[in-house]
Amino acid sequence: MDLESGVFAEDDPKRIARSLKASAEHSKRRKAGAYQSAMSMLNFYVNRAGRNLSAERRRILEKAKVELRRVFGKD
């Protein structure tokens, strides 16, 4: 899945979620559904950043997970 450059550096959780959704839906290389692929990429980034992630950045990315569920209708 090809991601928009700098998507995880965004400060707006809604923008992160919309970008991940668009990337997942347009990808022809994903093996799972668009929602699962987008959420996997977000979780992968959070897990790989680990302790190097500031509390503020982690908070933004956790909000992006909630927003991603919302934009995919998985409330």
N, C-alpha and C positions, 0 to 999 in steps of 0.2 A: 504494500500500500504506500503510495507516494503522499507525503504530507506537505502542507504549505510551509515554506521556510519560516522559522521562528514562531511557529504556532504555540509552543509551550512557554514562550517568553511573554506572551500577551498578558495583560492585566485584567482583561474582561472574561470571566468564565463563560458567558454566553457566546462570545466570539470564538473561544477555544472549542466549545461544543459544536457550533455551526461549522467550523472548519473541519473538525474531525468527521462530522457527519457527511459533509460534501466529499471529502477524500475517500471515505469508506464506500459511499454509494457509487462513485465513479471508478473505483478500482476494479480492474479485471483480474487481478492476481490474488484476491482473497479467497480463502477456503471456507470461511464461515460466513454468517450473515453480516450485514453492514453494522448493526448495533454491536454485535459481539466483537467485531474487528476494531471498531472505534474505541470501545471500552478497553479492550486489550492493549491498544497502543497507549492509552492514557495511563493505565495501571503499570505497564512496562516502564514508561518514563518515570513515574513516581517511585517505583521499586528500585530502578537503577540509580536514581539520584540519591536515594537513601538519606544519610545524615547530612549530606551536602546541601539539602534542600532547606531553605529558610522556613520559619514558621509561617510567614506571610505567603510565600510561594506555595507551600503545602495547602494552606487554607484556600487559596485561589483554585488550585487544581482539584481539591475535594469538592468545591462548589461547581466546578466544571463537570464532575461526574454526575452530580444531581441534575445539572442543566442538560447533560447528554441524555439522561433517562427521560427527561421531559420532552426534548425535541424528537425523540424516537417514540414517544407515547407509551413509555414503560413506567409511568408514575406508580 
